[in-house]
Amino acid sequence: MKVLFMCTANSCRSILSEALFNHLAPSSFEAVSAGSFPKGQVLPRTLVTLQEAGISIAGLASKGNDAFEGNPPDIVITVCDKAAGEACPVYFGPVLKAHWGLADPSDVQGDDAAITAAFHATLARIELRCRAFLALPFERLSRDELKQELDRIGTL
């Protein structure tokens, strides 16, 4: 099963989600990420946060969803923060879609400790959601039930 995590710039939240999901998931699952307006580079703080957590950063890059046109995902999860007035990206196609909104830790103002804490808190929330996702009984869930579970996980 391929999961696409999307946000606007594909430089922080979707990259954290891709890397952490792949770190936790069995080989039958794969996460990728993309942005509606990719920044073209991953934020250095994103990479440092992953390395501090012992998660591989190999192959992580900021890209648009056109990178997956020939190999579409099964599930698309947007991780933008609608509450902040940010436009969520749209993925067209007959895939299952869910929204797991996350505040952007790169928007946090303050000293280095406050910014580091925001990135680690975001990663912890992503881990909670990814673990809940991976614990689902996929073989017993209909498409509608899976959609309900994905939406529920987005509230964790």
C-alpha positions, 0 to 999 in steps of 0.5 A: 500500500502506498500512502502519499502525504501532502502539504503546501511546500513539501519541506517539513510536515509531509517530509516528517510524515513520509520519513517516520511512516517508512521508519515504522511501516512493514515492507508492504507499505510505502510512504511518499510525500509531495507539495502543491507548491514545493519549496524545492528543498527540505528545511534543514531543521526537518532533517535534523529532527529526523536524525535526532530521532534515529530516522533515515533522511536518505532520499528525502526531497521536496517535490510536486505530486506530478512525480507520482503520475505514473505510480499513483498512491492508494491513500492521500493524507493532507497534513496542512493546517486549515486552522492557520488559513493555509490552503490544503493541496488537492490530489485528483484521482480515485484514491482514498483521501484523509486530512491529518492537519498539523500546525507548521513547526517552522512557523514557531517564533522563539529561541532555538529550544522553542523551535526544537520543541515544536519540531519534536512535538510535531514528530511525536504527533505524527508517530501517534497517528502513524502507529494508529494507522499501521495497527488498523485491521486492513483486511477486515475494513471496507473502503468506507470503514477505512475512510472513517478510521483515517478521519478518526486518526486525524483527530488524535 
